[in-house]
Amino acid sequence: YKLLTVEKKNTGTAKIVRRYFMLFEKANLFFLLLNWVLAYAFLAAGEFMLARWVQKTNDEKKSKGGSSYDSTDSSDDVLSAFGQYVGFTMVFVVFSFVVGFVYFRGAALAGRKLHDQGVLKVLHAPLRWFDATSSGAILGPLSTDLNGVDGPMTTISEVNIQFIGVLLSIFALQAY
């Protein structure tokens, strides 16, 4: 019984998330961070290039006395800008795919390690604890905790990683 009450002790969300990510292994975390930085650098670069092209086009039209809404751009300029933007976007998509793949690979590894650690703790419990505790009281909390790690924790943290990247890209463009 004492082991179950100790298990219910709240350790804090920040500690749990930090421990979860440390189980990803350092090589996975480095590769994840590297690809994440590259992905959002290409996203910001594409948006930056597009903003510069639009600004340059508007400035040229205003200097010629036309409205910035005139559609007198040469098709070569438009195709070049469009091609560059599509290129940056495709590189972003590739790096984002790699980020997702590496993240879920690390999440599976972390989930497996947490499962192994939990089962190992239960197996090292004193025998009298097994006599006093039903199997449902042992397996229920363990499976509930692992379902929380495998489902919501994995999904929510991956979405937050992507959201932070988009937010930083927006801030970088606004600073420009």
Secondary structure, DSSP 8 states (H G I E B T S, - for coil): -HHHHHHT----HHHHHHHHHHTT-HHHHHHHHHHHHHHHHHHHHHHHHHHHHHHHHHHHHHHTT--TT-----HHHHHHHHHHHHHHHHHHHHHHHHHHHHHHHHHHHHHHHHHHHHHHHHHTS-HHHHHHS-HHHHHHHHHHHHHHIIIIIHHHHHHHHHHHHHHHHHHHHHH-
